[in-house]
Amino acid sequence: MKVLILAAGYGTRLYALGKDTPKALLRINDRPLVDYILDRVKDISGLDELILVTNEKFYSVFQKWADDQRAFPHAIRIINDGTKTPEERLGSIGDIEFALKDAQVNDDVLVVGGDNLFDYNISEFIKFARTKSPSVSIGLYDIGDLKEATKFGIAALDKEAKVVSFEEKPEKPPSTLVAMCFYFLPRNSLGLLNEYLIESEKSDTSGDYIRWLYQKHSVYGFQFTGKWYDIGSVEAYQEAQRKFK
């Protein structure tokens, strides 16, 4: 199994915190954000490699970070998607597809957004997702605020935890159950990424992929509890600094 961390954004909304610091390396209580992700994934059963995809601007910075992760028990691979500006971005689905092809991955993959900060144990999610394979499973979180929910994809589940609706950033969210950038992609589902890209010609928002996918194939949702922050703005970063321990 592989873990793929998405860290190819340019963090334009966070320039006030450091124009040349990628979001995943912003420090939360004196530790880089991505280090907290490593803490949570290192004990996944069957994990043999962690892949982080970034861009030309931050490639050397992440390579240096990876060289310093001597205590992490698995191989770390840094992949450069080749982009140099925000205008060239491949988007989240584009980067997933690029990274998996570049690394020649033929395995189950846990995809985690590099701006996710959380304190929950993910072992139950992995156990759940493996029982749903070869279907894709996504991580969900009740954000508890309808205004904040407009910034995310909103999912609804049936009694079997199957996704029955998905709206990307609705103006009037039907609930506060939001999709995190947290996806379990079984090996046999990886070909669907290319099918989506060819059919939709959209590579930017991962939520668009989930919306397309659940209408064609079964997708399952797992609701996390605990603390979760999406570090997408200065305000979110400051809140995490105050509240995350």
C-alpha positions as CSV (number, residue, x, y, z in Angstrom):
1,M,0.0,0.0,0.0
2,K,1.1,3.6,-0.7
3,V,0.2,6.9,0.9
4,L,0.1,9.8,-1.5
5,I,0.3,13.4,-0.1
6,L,-0.8,16.2,-2.3
7,A,1.5,19.2,-1.9
8,A,1.7,20.8,-5.4
9,G,-0.3,23.9,-4.6
10,Y,1.3,27.4,-4.5
11,G,-0.4,28.6,-1.3
12,T,-1.3,32.0,-2.8
13,R,-3.9,32.6,0.0
14,L,-1.1,32.1,2.6
15,Y,1.6,34.3,1.1
16,A,1.4,36.4,4.3
17,L,2.9,33.5,6.2
18,G,5.8,33.0,3.8
19,K,5.8,33.2,0.0
20,D,8.5,30.6,-0.3
21,T,7.1,28.1,2.2
22,P,4.7,25.5,1.0
23,K,1.5,24.9,3.0
24,A,2.5,21.4,4.1
25,L,5.7,22.8,5.7
26,L,4.1,25.6,7.6
27,R,4.8,25.1,11.3
28,I,2.0,24.2,13.7
29,N,3.3,24.4,17.3
30,D,6.9,24.3,16.0
31,R,6.5,21.3,13.7
32,P,5.8,21.2,10.0
33,L,2.2,20.4,9.2
34,V,3.1,17.4,7.1
35,D,5.0,15.8,10.0
36,Y,1.6,15.4,11.8
37,I,0.4,13.5,8.7
38,L,3.4,11.2,8.9
39,D,2.6,10.5,12.6
40,R,-0.9,9.3,11.6
41,V,0.0,7.1,8.6
42,K,3.3,5.5,9.7
43,D,1.6,2.5,11.4
44,I,-0.8,1.6,8.5
45,S,-0.8,-2.1,8.0
46,G,0.9,-3.0,4.7
47,L,2.3,0.5,4.0
48,D,5.6,0.3,2.2
49,E,6.1,3.8,0.7
50,L,5.0,7.4,1.1
51,I,4.9,9.5,-2.0
52,L,4.6,13.3,-1.9
53,V,3.8,15.2,-5.1
54,T,4.9,18.8,-5.4
55,N,5.9,21.3,-8.0
56,E,9.2,22.7,-9.4
57,K,9.1,25.7,-7.0
58,F,9.1,23.6,-3.9
59,Y,10.7,20.3,-5.1
60,S,14.1,20.9,-3.5
61,V,12.5,22.1,-0.3
62,F,10.5,18.9,0.1
63,Q,13.5,16.8,-0.9
64,K,15.5,18.3,1.9
65,W,12.6,17.7,4.3
66,A,12.4,14.1,3.1
67,D,16.1,13.6,3.7
68,D,15.6,14.6,7.3
69,Q,12.8,12.0,8.0
70,R,15.2,9.4,9.3
71,A,12.8,8.2,12.0
72,F,10.0,7.5,9.5
73,P,9.9,3.7,9.0
74,H,9.1,3.7,5.3
75,A,10.6,5.0,2.0
76,I,9.7,8.5,1.1
77,R,9.6,9.6,-2.6
78,I,9.2,13.2,-3.7
79,I,7.8,13.7,-7.2
80,N,8.0,17.0,-9.2
81,D,4.9,17.6,-11.3
82,G,7.0,20.0,-13.4
83,T,4.8,23.1,-13.0
84,K,6.4,26.4,-12.1
85,T,3.5,28.8,-11.6
86,P,-0.1,28.7,-10.2
87,E,-1.4,29.1,-13.7
88,E,0.3,25.8,-14.7
89,R,-1.1,23.7,-11.8
90,L,-2.3,20.3,-12.7
91,G,-5.0,20.3,-10.1
92,S,-5.6,17.7,-7.4
93,I,-6.8,15.0,-9.8
94,G,-4.2,15.8,-12.3
95,D,-1.5,15.5,-9.7
96,I,-2.9,12.2,-8.4
97,E,-2.8,10.8,-11.9
98,F,0.6,12.2,-12.6
99,A,2.2,10.9,-9.4
100,L,0.7,7.4,-9.8
101,K,2.0,7.1,-13.3
102,D,5.4,8.6,-12.5
103,A,5.9,6.2,-9.6
104,Q,4.4,3.3,-11.5
105,V,2.0,2.5,-8.7
106,N,-0.1,-0.6,-8.9
107,D,-1.3,-0.8,-5.4
108,D,-4.0,0.5,-3.0
109,V,-3.4,4.2,-2.3
110,L,-4.4,6.5,0.5
111,V,-4.6,10.0,-0.8
112,V,-4.2,12.8,1.8
113,G,-4.2,16.6,1.1
114,G,-1.0,18.1,2.4
115,D,-3.0,20.9,4.1
116,N,-5.0,18.5,6.3
117,L,-4.3,18.7,10.1
118,F,-6.1,16.1,12.2
119,D,-5.7,14.1,15.4
120,Y,-7.8,11.0,14.7
121,N,-6.6,7.5,14.4
122,I,-7.1,6.4,10.8
123,S,-6.9,2.7,11.3
124,E,-10.7,2.4,11.5
125,F,-11.0,4.2,8.2
126,I,-8.5,1.9,6.5
127,K,-10.3,-1.2,7.9
128,F,-13.6,0.2,6.7
129,A,-12.2,1.1,3.2
130,R,-10.6,-2.3,2.7
131,T,-14.0,-4.0,3.3
132,K,-15.5,-1.8,0.6
133,S,-12.8,-2.5,-2.0
134,P,-12.7,-2.3,-5.0
135,S,-15.0,0.7,-4.4
136,V,-13.4,4.0,-3.5
137,S,-14.0,5.3,0.1
138,I,-13.8,8.9,1.2
139,G,-13.3,10.6,4.5
140,L,-16.1,12.9,5.8
141,Y,-16.3,15.3,8.7
142,D,-19.2,17.2,10.2
143,I,-17.9,20.7,10.2
144,G,-21.0,22.0,12.1
145,D,-21.2,25.3,10.3
146,L,-23.4,25.9,7.2
147,K,-21.4,29.0,6.1
148,E,-18.1,27.1,6.3
149,A,-19.7,24.1,4.5
150,T,-20.1,26.3,1.3
151,K,-16.3,25.9,0.9
152,F,-16.4,22.1,0.6
153,G,-18.0,19.2,-1.1
154,I,-21.1,18.0,0.8
155,A,-22.0,14.3,0.9
156,A,-25.0,12.3,1.9
157,L,-24.9,8.6,2.8
158,D,-27.5,5.8,3.0
159,K,-27.7,3.3,5.8
160,E,-24.9,1.2,4.2
161,A,-22.6,4.3,4.2
162,K,-22.8,4.5,0.4
163,V,-22.6,8.0,-1.1
164,V,-26.0,8.9,-2.5
165,S,-25.4,12.6,-3.3
166,F,-22.5,14.9,-3.6
167,E,-22.5,18.7,-4.2
168,E,-19.3,20.6,-4.7
169,K,-19.3,24.0,-2.8
170,P,-23.1,24.5,-2.8
171,E,-24.4,28.0,-2.1
172,K,-27.0,26.4,0.2
173,P,-25.5,23.3,1.8
174,P,-28.1,20.6,2.7
175,S,-25.9,19.6,5.6
176,T,-22.5,20.2,7.2
177,L,-21.1,16.8,6.4
178,V,-18.1,17.8,4.2
179,A,-15.6,15.7,2.2
180,M,-12.0,16.0,3.3
181,C,-9.2,15.5,0.9
182,F,-8.9,12.0,2.2
183,Y,-9.5,9.1,-0.3
184,F,-8.8,5.4,-0.3
185,L,-8.3,4.3,-3.9
186,P,-8.1,0.5,-4.2
187,R,-5.7,-0.7,-6.9
188,N,-8.5,-1.9,-9.2
189,S,-10.0,1.6,-9.2
190,L,-7.0,3.6,-10.3
191,G,-7.9,3.3,-14.0
192,L,-11.0,5.3,-13.3
193,L,-8.9,8.5,-12.8
194,N,-7.8,8.5,-16.4
195,E,-11.4,7.7,-17.6
196,Y,-12.6,10.7,-15.6
197,L,-9.9,13.0,-17.0
198,I,-10.7,12.0,-20.6
199,E,-14.4,12.3,-20.2
200,S,-14.6,15.5,-18.2
201,E,-11.4,17.3,-19.2
202,K,-11.3,18.6,-15.6
203,S,-8.3,18.0,-13.4
204,D,-8.6,20.7,-10.7
205,T,-11.0,19.8,-8.0
206,S,-11.1,16.3,-6.4
207,G,-14.7,16.9,-5.4
208,D,-15.6,17.0,-9.1
209,Y,-14.1,13.5,-9.5
210,I,-16.1,12.1,-6.5
211,R,-19.3,13.6,-7.9
212,W,-18.7,12.0,-11.3
213,L,-17.6,8.7,-9.7
214,Y,-20.5,8.1,-7.3
215,Q,-23.0,8.4,-10.3
216,K,-21.2,5.6,-12.1
217,H,-19.8,3.4,-9.4
218,S,-20.3,2.7,-5.7
219,V,-18.5,5.2,-3.4
220,Y,-18.5,4.9,0.4
221,G,-18.1,7.5,3.1
222,F,-16.5,7.2,6.5
223,Q,-17.2,9.9,9.1
224,F,-14.3,11.0,11.2
225,T,-14.6,12.5,14.7
226,G,-12.0,14.5,16.6
227,K,-10.2,17.6,15.4
228,W,-9.7,18.5,11.8
229,Y,-8.4,21.7,10.1
230,D,-8.2,22.5,6.4
231,I,-5.2,24.9,6.3
232,G,-6.4,26.9,3.3
233,S,-6.3,30.4,4.7
234,V,-4.4,32.6,7.2
235,E,-7.4,32.5,9.5
236,A,-7.6,28.6,9.4
237,Y,-3.8,28.5,10.1
238,Q,-4.2,30.9,13.1
239,E,-7.1,28.9,14.5
240,A,-5.1,25.7,14.3
241,Q,-2.2,27.3,16.0
242,R,-4.4,28.3,18.9
243,K,-6.4,25.0,19.2
244,F,-4.4,22.1,17.9
245,K,-2.3,20.3,20.5
